Amino acid sequence: MKIKKIVGFAIALGAALVMSVAVNAATEIKAGDVSEVSGYIAVPIELSSIELSKLYAYEIIINYDSTYYSPYTAVDGLTYSTLFGTSSYGSMTPNLAYGNNQAYLNWYVTGASYPDPTAGTVTLATVYFSLSDTTHTPSSNDFTITRIRLSDTTETQFYCTSYFTFDVTGDLGGNKVVALYASTDGGSTKQKLEYYTSTDWEDGTEYADATTSFLVAVKNETDTSGASVVNITIYGELEDGTYVALGDYAQEGFLVQTFN
């Protein structure tokens, strides 16, 4: 199995990076730990940031596998305590039948108070699914988030528009890759790829014999000619703590020792 050519893909300008669920290195949106509530699978959608201090609006698409799940309902998680109980920051509109294997959430502030993701992780919403296949063990890895738009006050700060997947397996000339990272600035900053969309790896088997797929989403930028471009490089972290740009090597596949 070879890493697809996109792994070495890097052209023009920087772009906001998402790996399955993250908007960029400073802002992350993902499916949190799932749980069972009254017979349904509860999937919290979590947002954390060090730069988005006032959340004005968001829209996201949650992808799931209908072989295992059917969306049931979504509950707004952006509330705060008052002297007289609990109030909502805004209004959420869910469309749980948005597309094939997709649920859509749209939310905006309706008052003068704003959620502050820089104060700690906030739960945007909890989406409840019925489990179609009871032999399946639910996991946050079953839910990927794409088409992410986050607005700070009235300005859109993050809008991710391009998505692709790549597979990892094999080894790198005897050098074991213990983790994967992605960068949109040539390696100055790297974001760890902690979530995968699928894998056929089984406990007790060699990682080199498995294929694991990762979803990466990037925000398109425009170059001087008006063309839409992105810039992303995938890095492997070696056992000694150094990094290698996977695109610098022949596309022969890479050994990834640990998965989350």
Beta strands, then each sheet from edge to edge (+ up, - down):
strand 1: 17-19
strand 2: 22-24
strand 3: 27-31
strand 4: 35-37
strand 5: 40-49
strand 6: 55-63
strand 7: 69-76
strand 8: 79-82
strand 9: 85-88
strand 10: 90-99
strand 11: 102-109
strand 12: 122-131
strand 13: 144-152
strand 14: 155-159
strand 15: 162-168
strand 16: 177-183
strand 17: 191-192
strand 18: 198-199
strand 19: 212-218
strand 20: 221-222
strand 21: 228-229
strand 22: 233-238
strand 23: 243-245
sheet 1: 1+ 19- 15+
sheet 2: 1+ 19- 18+
sheet 3: 2+ 3- 5+ 4-
sheet 4: 2+ 3- 5+ 12- 7+
sheet 5: 10+ 11- 6+ 13- 14+
sheet 6: 8+ 9-
sheet 7: 17+ 16- 22+ 23-
sheet 8: 20+ 21-
end
